[in-house]
Structure formats: structure tokens, C-alpha cells
Amino acid sequence: MFLKLSTLDKIDEKLKKFESSINNLAKNVGTVNKRIDEIEKGMEFVNSSFEVSKTERENLKSTVSEIQINNGEIVTHLDDIRRNLNHLTERHLDLQTRSMRENLVFSGIPHKDEETIEETENIIKNFMYTELKMETTVDFHRAHRFGKETEFRDKKDGRLIKTRPIVCRFKNFKDREIVRSSAKELKGTHYGIQEQFPKEINDKRKMLWPYFKQAREDKKKAYLKRDKLFIDGNEFILPDDDEMETNDGKKNYETQGDFNSRTASLQDFNDLVDTDDFLAQNLIDINEFSNVDILDKLGIQRKRHSTDLNVNTYGRKLIQFCKNNNMYIMNGRIGNDEVGKPTSKNTSVVDYAISTADVLYLVENFDVLPFSSLYSDIHCPLELVLNCSNTKQSNVNINVESGENNTYIGKWNHDQVNEYKENLDKESISQLLSFIMTKTENVQNVDKNTIDEIVNEIRDVLLNSARNTFGEFVQKTYGFDYTGGKQNHRDWFNTECRRERRAFRKSKRLYKRYGSRIFKERLRRSETLYKKTMDKNIRSFNVDLRSKMKKMRTKNPKEFWKIINREKSRRCPDGWREYKNHCYFFSSEKKSWHEAEGKCRKMGGYLVKVTSSAENSWLVNTITSKKVIQQNYWIGAADFKETEWTWVIDLSKLRYSNWNSGQPNNAGGNEDCAHFYKPFNYKWNDMPCNYTGGGYICESENGSHCLPYHKLIKRKASRKQR
């Protein structure tokens, strides 16, 4: 009985537990039902939002279609306006030409200071009688000076003559033609008579001038009528790639090298003596085509000298090129080469330095240096010294150090898609959507500028994210190649090479100091011996290296492939550190910011541009890991325009920064340059640019541009050698 009662009690307890479990399960089912209800409500909200978005999308699509239609109408309207403007320009030009129909321009007539109009008119009357050999002078309305004053040397007595063109308006076209037909009397003189045309027609005639000259040289019938050229009765049409440019855009060109051209002392510029009757009557002032008067201003002789008296086909082509492009040969007329020294095999002149006349203001010296077998087989080096601080020609701007800076965003990497999405500026996107909705509320107010603005905003959002994700790099072309000439620091350059180099440099100094034949012969011998020694050591080194690599390939293949792979993967020169395909150089040399920037450029790089937190962390870790000296380091950021911090390499604004708290503060009003500041745990700090209490960090996006540090230290010695 007792056992039965115990069993009943146990059953009762189990039933109670089961009942409790059922109650809990019922509660959970209720909770699940509530959550399902909430999910259903959420889905209803999502569906309604989706329908709203779909409707807005359809509206936006129709709005964009309307904008495109309106944009097409605007483009058509602009084309009509452009055509009307061109038509008005042509009519205005025609009216200008007609108003100048009775005008003639007299050039080459001496100009006196404070000359009155009455004196100018008397000069023209006297000119008609004495120079044009006219028995009776033709009456005219008025005559006056215009244009810029130029100078030239009289061919008879060599004196310097100042002149300004004179424009003379005759009473009728017939009188003007009488005077113009008498221009044949001026052949062989420095005087000229030309028709007057507006500037636009003059520019077109300048474009046609080389083709006119070429046609006349080919014995074809060619003549210019206003702004048109006719060859053998047919109008000549300029090639499509020719653009209407004046000489103002072609002032600062200079080049040098081996042209394989022998020019003797042929004249490389156009002169009035070269023109025939037709040219003297139909072209503008010859100074519009040749600014040879600059040679007279600078005291440079017009006639070149040359020790090479032979002329070849390429020489004639080079002379014609100079005439057509207003360029002048420096050999035989400038600096230490006024005799036209030979540049090849000590017999011929085939290497030249040529430039436009405006560059001549900057030339301090030009010379043909002695031949050296170390650098060429037959050619002598050319030395050209430019003084870019010369302000005689204010509009000359020549960059002798670097070419163009082109900033590019890194290549797309699919592995960084999520990072790219995270870097999208959500606030900018929200503002952009609001802007689009505001602009599209009234379609009538949407024009081409609005569309361009929207597209530009979208582009900026996408590009900013790409910059922050994939980084930026600058392609820069340097005027001087510092990647060559490394042989003096290769393994093959042994003690024997250094000994011969010292002997060569000593002979060079002695010859430069005394200049006798004995020292010249000594220099030649030491140079030959130095070159032979280097060639011998290079060959010996290469033979030994090949032999060692062959043995290593079979006996120690692991070491063999280790060497091969190390050379393949090596991107940065000695002394530089690599990070994400960029090379970095940490210099402990204490320099001001400007000095550091110049040092980096000389090494083929630039003061470091920090574009991301990852790059900044790597730089700081490199400094704090004791791999380099722990001190302050200049970076390439500066605010030469106050509060507007930019990177010196490309003048782009800082998109990433790691300033210390309260920085930059421009303490003292002259803290314009940034550096890693050691007391701030290498966070950024602004400092006066002339501060010299730290080193600097250089960066290059391509290791081939970098100059090894030891090359920079030795560069003065290598310059002396050259």
C-alpha cells in the first residue's frame, strides 16, 4: 500500500512539472505570435516604402528624360548662337579689312624720340621721294607711328637703329596702289611696305607663310590674297591638326642633341634681303615672322661661325625648320663657342642647341666641351647654362627640373569592395539626394549647368571613396635621369678602378689649370686607361658571376633561386624602404623644410605625401621601431596660403591628416610647414619652415626614379668627373 501511494505521489509531481512545461510553452507560443505580428507589420512597411521608392524612381526617370530633351534643345540653341556669333565675327572682320583698304604700313624707318605727327608725315613724304624714287609724292590723309619699338643694326655702318612701323592712310585706293607698286625699289634694303590687315588675318597669314615659302621653293605659282593662299590656281586648305595660334604661345622652346645636320654658317632666320618683290608687297612687317631683332638687343651676332664648312641635306632641313619656327642655333654665336667648335670626330658640327629667341634672354653661356670617350664614341658634350632668375623677359617661364604632375587613383581591387562601400560619404550622398529632389521639383528650371553640377557631385563622391580606399600616386617626369651612372658603386668597381679614376681626375685638373699639349696627352691616356680598366673589370665580374650562378644552380639550388627571386622582387634602391609599391627614404640629415624638399627632388622623389591612416601608421612604426633615428621628420604638407594645407608634390588639399590636439595653431604667425613631432608621439605639428631640428622623409611612387643615398653623397664627385 505504501509503495502504491509513493508511486501516485511521483506521478502527481510529474504531472505538475508537465503542466508547468505546457504553461511555459503556451507563453512562448504567445511571444512568437507577437513577434510574427511585428514582422508582418515591418514587411508591410517595407512593401509600402518599396512602392513609394518605385514611384519616386519612375518620377525621377521621367524627369531625367525631360531634362535630356531640354538639354538637347539647349545644345541646339547654343549651336545657333555660336553660328550667329561666327557670322558676326566674319562681318566685323570684313568691315575692319575694308576700313584698312587705303592703308599701307611702312617698316624699317628710323624713329626719333618725341616725334610729332607732322614730323612723321614729312618723313613719309621724304621717303617716297628718296627711297621709292617717286617724282611726285602722293597725297594722303594722315600718317602716324604704331606698334612696339624694335632695334636692328645697319648693315653698312653697324650702328643700332630704333624703329616703329608707320601706318599711312591715302585718299583713295588708286593712290595707295601707286605707292605700293614702287616697293620694288626697296629690295636689298631694311625698309618694307605692306598692306595693313586686322590681327586675325595676320595670324592666319602667319600660319600660311611656311606653306607659301615651300610652294615657291617647289617652283609653283603661289600668292596670298588677304587670309587665303592660292597654289597653282587652287585655294590651299590648312591641315586639320593645324590650330590658329600666334607666336605668343611659342616663345619658350629649347632643345639640344645630335641632329645629324651639317649647316656650315647658313643663315637660320628670315630677313628682308631674302624676300622678293611679291613678299615685300604682300606680307606684314617681317618682324611678325622673325624676331631676329632680339639678337641685336642681346649683342649676339646674327652671322654664325663654323669650323665645318660642309652642308648636307639634313643641314638644309634644319635651317628651314629654324626659319619656319623662329628658332635660332646657339653654336657659333653664343658664349664660349663663337667659332663654331666641331662636335663630332673633331671635324664636323652635327650636335646643336637651338631655341626660340625669348629663351636667349636666359642664356649665360654655351660651349662645346672636350671629347671624352667615357661617355660617347664620337660626340662631344654640349654645355648650356641658363639663368632662370633673369627678369629681362618677364613672360619666360621654363621648368628645367620637372615635367608634368599627373595624379592618379590606384587601380580597382575587388578584394576592397566592402572598404570602398564603407568609405562612401553617407552625409554627402544624403545631401546630394536632397539637392536632386529640390532641383527636379520644377523641371523648367533644370538646364545643362544643373545636370553638369549633379554629375560632378556624383563623380566627386565616388572618386573620394576611391582615393581613400585605393590611394593616389603621382606620375612625374624628371628632366635629369639620376638612375644611370651607378657603375661606380657596383661590385665590379674595385680598388683598381678607383685608382685609375683618381689618376683621370688629377689629369683633368692639371689640363684645366695649365692647358698645355703635354697635359692634354696625359688626360687622353689616363681617360683611355680608366675606360679600359672599367671595361675589363665589368667583363671579369660578369664571367665570374655567370660561373658562380651555374655552379650554384646544381649544387645549391635553394640559394640560387633565393638570389633570383630577391632581385626580381626588389623595387627600391639601397637605403630606401618599400611600402605598397612606394619607396621611402628616411634622412637623419637636419635641414629646413625647403632644403629637404629640394633634396628629395634631387633624389628622384618628393617630400612624403601621407594619404591614409595605414600609411601614417607604417611611417610612425618605422621611426619608433629604431630602424631609423628617432627624431622629428619633415613631411610634404604646407600652408603657404594661410589655413589651406596642401601637399607640395601636386598642390592637392589634405584629405587625411593626423594633427595633434590643438594643431595646427600657427604659433608666432609663421608656422607654415608640417612634420612628425617626437614630443607628440609623432603626431603632426606645424613648425616654421626654416626650422632645422629634424630630418625628412622622401617618397617615390616608382623605385626606378629613386637615387640611392650613396649616389647623392657622391654626386659632387661624379659631376667633377663629368
PyMOL commands that set and color helices and strands:
alter all, ss='L'
color gray80, all
select helices_A, chain A and resi 2-99+117-130+173-186+199-217+247-249+272-274+277-282+286-288+293-297+313-325+357-362+414-423+426-439+443-445+448-470+486-489+495-514+517-555+557-569+593-602+613-624+667-669+678-680+703-705+709-721
alter helices_A, ss='H'
color red, helices_A
select strands_A, chain A and resi 103-107+140-145+150-153+160-163+166-170+192-195+222-225+228-231+234-235+254-258+327-329+351-356+363-368+382-386+402-409+472-478+577-579+582-587+606-607+633-641+644-647+673-677+683-687+695-700
alter strands_A, ss='S'
color yellow, strands_A
deselect
rebuild
show_as cartoon
